[in-house]
Amino acid sequence: MRLIHLLATAALVATPIAAGAQTTPPPAPEFARVVDEGTNRSQVMVLAQHMTDVIGPRLTNSPQMRTAEAWALAKFRDFGLSNVRKEGFDFGRGWSINASSVRMVTPRPIQLTAIPIAWTPPTNGTLSAPIIVAPMSKSRHFAAWRGKLAGKIVLVTAPGKVEDATEPGFKRLTGEDIAKLDSYREPSYDPAAQARRNAAATFEEELDAFLKAEGAVGFATMSYRDNKLLHGEGYMHKAGASPSLPGVQIAAEDYRRLARLATMGPAPTLEIMSDVAYDDSDTQAYNILADLPGTDPRAGYVMAGAHYDSWVAGDGATDNAAGSAMIMEAARILKAMGVRPKRTIRFALWNGEEQALYGSINYIERYLARRPAPATPENSTQNYYNQTTRYPVTPLPGYRDLAAYFNIDNGSGKLRGIHAENNAAAVPILREWLSPFAPMGSGSVVFGRTAGTDHQFMAAIGLPAFQFIQDPLDYSSITHHSGADTFDHLKAADMRQGAMVLAWMLLQAANADTPLPRNPIPNQPVVTDPFATPDPNAE
């Protein structure tokens, strides 16, 4: 007791405090504050749970997406962000599923695992008809089935063979896996291959027209994953260009059974009830944007985004409520910290990504740069493939304002690093910014590009736009676009880490003395291989 008394007395003598005075501790370093806010007061899983369990799937322009848009706007305002808004762009029809059922009724009754294909019309009751297995993946296949499809439900996918799984369904990246990503791949410009892709991109419309002309009453595709997983993707969302026939995707195991029965005996009869609804009340889709204002209006802004829309088989959890929740949580963290960055930090929830990156393309064309309009109207797939084939690229006044863009869209796995998008000058800077998170597994910067999500066409016009590297978990094997894409597959610790990494990277980019380096604005390339011989079998 005497020792404790002496220590306490010594402390009072060494640190005199005036009567009634209060001490203010020095502020903690910003990194420590990000980690404190992002771990001890995280809201990332609460946000993700509302998007998935409460709102559910967020197909672009569906009633659920309208609910999700209003909720995100309200949350950003609750966080105290500024200039919270939605920006519209032309998209097309809304579509949603009220109820559906697919049954085999002969040769024996079986309830099949199936889902309506997005944007196909309702059956207006129950449709009952025999099937015909008529695999068609190219328009040249139509001739073999002409005159044979009237009154039939047409199974248009080749059943194929069951492939044994040779890789684990759940995976975290090793250092070796990440090292393999750190490579340069030379770009290739092949107009002939581009023309083939454009031709293939119209097949969905051509198949619909052929089936209608032949008198088919409906069609079915086979799920591209086993284990009763369903997806239901469809791309004919434009107003005035909806599919003519009801369509369903059937689980692979059920589909193959139907094909075997049709091969060995009388064709089975199916009953399809597809109670789906179109919504034409507003053909605009909307991006959700919110800002954390900077102190220097001349310094431009940095940005983070994730796509908010999903498909409808599941709840759009790993694709991409996970990324959207991390974007919103990063915004909450930085606002709660009271940071006053030099550059404005902008947060984006993109819409229409699943159909062809519509939302981020619209943002580019509105603020950053434009390319010549296509010569003819394009469908979703062509809209994606042709984005980088139209020249010249004309920067808009806002092109120089965007100092950095960070994207999250590969599930709920831990952020392990970042793709530098062939931006060699940015590599050491990104590596330095990420370095505090090395103990949390995120410190790798790989040189090469990655594609298929909303940073892609920003990077393609020379901007410093990046996608994070994520542990795949079961994203590619199970959840991506599937009915299993639900909250249960989200990893809370990984998502907390991801939101903290994102908040930190945004803060570094917002306060950097100079913006991140850029790649050149691209010009029209020449054909990579002018000596290539056309392949008559390529299609």
Phi, psi and omega in degrees: 000319179298322180296316180298319180297318180294319179296318180296319179295318180297321181296321180293323179291319184288332185229079181292138180236127179295148182301129177082352182284148176241139179263143175251117181294151177297148181296144176288155175302151186299322180300314180297325180289322175300312182294318179299311182293321185282346177254310188280339180228028183299140175242008191297321181283330175295317177298313181295323180296320179293318179300324188264299183291321186272305182278314179088203185299144187236064177295138183307129177071007175284162175303324178296321178294324177298320175297317181295322179298312181297320181295316181295319177301316181295320181294316178300321178292321177300323179291342181094017178285164184251162175051041179287128188200167170238144181237124187268156174210155183292130179228299183144212189279148164278160182201140179207160180257125172270314179196156177202156178204138174229123181233141163272127182251339170223145007280353174209155182282129176217132170280119182267153175272114187203166180212142173300145177277135186306135177071009170280156185281166177286165175273347182055057184114207180255128177263125179235126182196157174286157178265162165221132178272109185227079184298127179216118177238352177219154184297335179291347178281347186297323187303325183292342185244005180295132179084006186241000193250355185300132177075009185251154163269117191264121175271106194264355180264138172290127185298326179065192180245154177288128179258128178291141176289128181245356180236151177296146181282345180229130187213140166249147184286139171267169175301325178294320178300315182292322180299326180295337179283343186274073182212160180257130175244120183295134178293152180230132177245113185226091182301328180294318177294324178296319178297322178294320178297319179297320179295317180293333184291345181265004188296322181302316178291320181294320178296316179301314181295321180294314180298320178296314182296329182275357176085016174296152182255348178183173179214163179218144173245165178260137175303141181273005171235149173278191176067033176062022176281142179235158182226302173078024180293143172208153191234004183270073187261355184290140175299133181083002181225035180285156176301154181274329189244147171300139179224143178227151169256131184250139178307143187303318182295319178290321181297315181295325176300313178302317181295319179296316180298320180293327179288322189266347183195200178303142182296134177299155173255136178248150166245124179241126171240112181238098179265087180242162185221139172269153176227109181253017184292335179205111182273003175275136166262161189226130166277146176253126184231146177208150186236147164251105192296144174270167181271344182241101183295345180270355187272354181083203184213160171243163193211149172227144181211158173209152179277139187264336183281163179211176168273183193247355183293322176244209181255011178063042185282297179284340181225084007214046170301328179301306180296319180297318179294323177293323175299311182293322179292322176299319177298316180297316181302309184293322178292319180295329178288342182072027182293151175233081186289158177294312179264149172298143174251122183250140180243134183231135167247109187278150177244156176068017179296320186293337180270330177170038178057036185302315187295312181289328175297318179298319179298318178301310185289337180276324190237335195249305183195159178230151171244162177302147179294151177296153183293327180227158178302145184243149171272184185304308186295318177296322178303324178284308186295329187266001183302320186261016181252358183255126182231155007275164170273121182251107180296144174264168181305332181277359184302316183283347183285331182280111185268339178188147175225133179236133185237145175232117180195060172216042177097198183255010182293158179304140174285118184259348182165207186209146173275126183277355175058044179060020179264086188300321184291336181277342187303307182295329179290313178299322180295319178295318180296323183282341191305324179298340182266005177304319177296342177263011175091006183238101178207002187269137172238118180252146190288322195287176181270157165225155189225182174091010177210185203288347175283341196303310186276347167288313177298328183290346175252019173093358183284153177282083185238133193221148172246138179286152169275132181232147168302129184289332185052234178249027185296304183286330186278329188228305197275331189304114178066007190257170177292346177273005183277078183234174185304327183302337183268003176275142181251111189298313182298321179295319182288326173297316178299317182298318179295322178292316178301314181298314180301317181295314181296321177297318181295319178296315181293325182289331184255000181299146180299321179231151178296161176300148177298156180242157168275163180297151169293127187288149172247168179304120179279164171267163180299130184296317180236090182289352184257006183294139177267129180301139178265113183294341181268352181288136179205000000 
